[in-house]
Amino acid sequence: MIQTDQSFSGSLSETFRSELKALNQNLRVASPGIIQAFDPETVTAIVQPAVRYIHSGENGKQSTHFYPQLVDVPVIFPRGGGCTLTFPIKEGDECLVIFADRCIDFWWQSGGVQEPADDRMHDLSDAFAIVGPQSQVQKIGAISTNAVEIRSDDGETRLSLNPESGTINGTAPGGFNLNGLKILPDGRLQLVDGSIVDQHSHGGVESGGNSTAPLGG
């Protein structure tokens, strides 16, 4: 059979499309994941990717499979300028796993600018975990649209900063503790010595001017 330029062109185009599809199927960029374990000493996690991958058999039939669990995954906390925001990470927490373009081994061990340890690209071994993405079954509610909040998922404990009103509000069922000074759940102050401001009394009070001794004196 004589092949024309058009048929060669068509075959080449099909080959390119097939190769491009295979490349895309094996290119890892990001995926939702589920935390299996967290090590606060190494700041790494074991993560199970939450979307299965598609495998095409020799007969062209496709099937889906679990990715293996990812180990020693560096966990990203918001950090900069000598300050870090940390929070507990528990088994079952959802996260976003992102895969580096190149091998991160030397960077992870030593920091700074490093050479890639080998020529792998977008590999399962070079993942980072960002904890926080929420599926619809795990999402939180009552999100403030006016204030920055540090809060528990149930919203029962929270610290809220409102830039418009310039106020900072807090709710803490167990009370606030600042260097031993406690704000009790009902709003009363408990001093370092254990006395409660609106219930303790002072002995040896004498008549005199209009000023009292300092609070707690």
Secondary structure, DSSP 8 states (H G I E B T S, - for coil): ----HHHHHHHHHHHHHHHHHHHHHT---EEEEEEEEEETTTTEEEEEESS-EEEE-TTS-EEEE----EEEEEEE--EETTEE------TT-EEEEEE-SB--HHHHHH-SS---SSS-BS-TTSEEEEE----TTT------SSSEEEE-TTSSSEEEEETTTTEEEEE-TT-EEETTEEE-TTS-EE-TTS-BTTT---SS----SS----TT-
